[in-house]
Amino acid sequence: MTPKTRVKERAEEQSSTMNADQQATIRMVANDLHRLNQSVMKAVEAGVSVELVRSARHHGGEGNWGDLLIPVIVSQSAHG
């Protein structure tokens, strides 16, 4: 069973007061996050644990910021 992350729905709800350019970039982020979530689920099914960790915070200079992420991968060791 695939978990429902509601990435697209949450992005649309939160971007309702933004201009068209801002909404387009939020849709791009939401699409990329959806693909990232799918990749994380595939990695888990392949036997590795994945943790996403903020590696930095990007500041736009006008009070806007965004978290940048890196994956921390833990391979499952074979027992036997």
N, C-alpha and C positions, 0 to 999 in steps of 0.2 A: 504494500500500500504506500502510495506517494503522499508525503505530507503536503498540506495546502499552505503555502507561504504567503499568499495574497500580496505579492510584491507589486504587481500591476495595479490592483485595486487600491492599495495603500498609497501608492505614488499619485494616482489620480485624485484621491480624496485630499491629499495634502497640497496638491498643486493648483487647486481651484482658484486661488487668488493671484496666481502668477501670470505674467504676460506670455505671449505665444512662444517666444524664444526660450524662456525659462521652462515652460511646459514641455517643449521638445527635448531639452537637455535632460529633464527629469524622466521622460519616457525612455531616453537612451540609457540612463543609469538603471532604470527598472528592468529593461530588457537584458542588460548585461548582468544584473544581479540574478535574474531568473536563470540565465545560462550558467552562472557561477554555482547557484544552488543545485542545478542538475548535475554539474561536474562533481560537486562535493558528494552528492548521493551516490554517484557511480564509483567514486574513489572508496567510499565506505563499503559498498557492496563488493569491491575488489579486495577488501581486507586491510585497508589502512584507515587510521583515524586522522581527521583534518580539523585543525583549529585555526580560525581566522583571527589574527591579532593586529591591532592598529600599530603600524610601524612609524607613522608620522601624521601630522595634521597640516594640510595645505591651507594657507591663508591667502585670501584674494586681495587683501589690502583695504577693503571697504567694510570690514566687519564680518565678511562671509568666510566660512571655513568648511573643510571636508576631511574626513578621516581616510587615510590611505592604509591599505591592508596588505599583509603578507600571510601566506599559509605556513603553519607549523605542521609537518607531516610526521606521523609516527607509524612505521610499518609494523604489521603484526608479525611477531617472530614465530617460527614454526616450533611447536612443542612435540616431542615424541621420542 
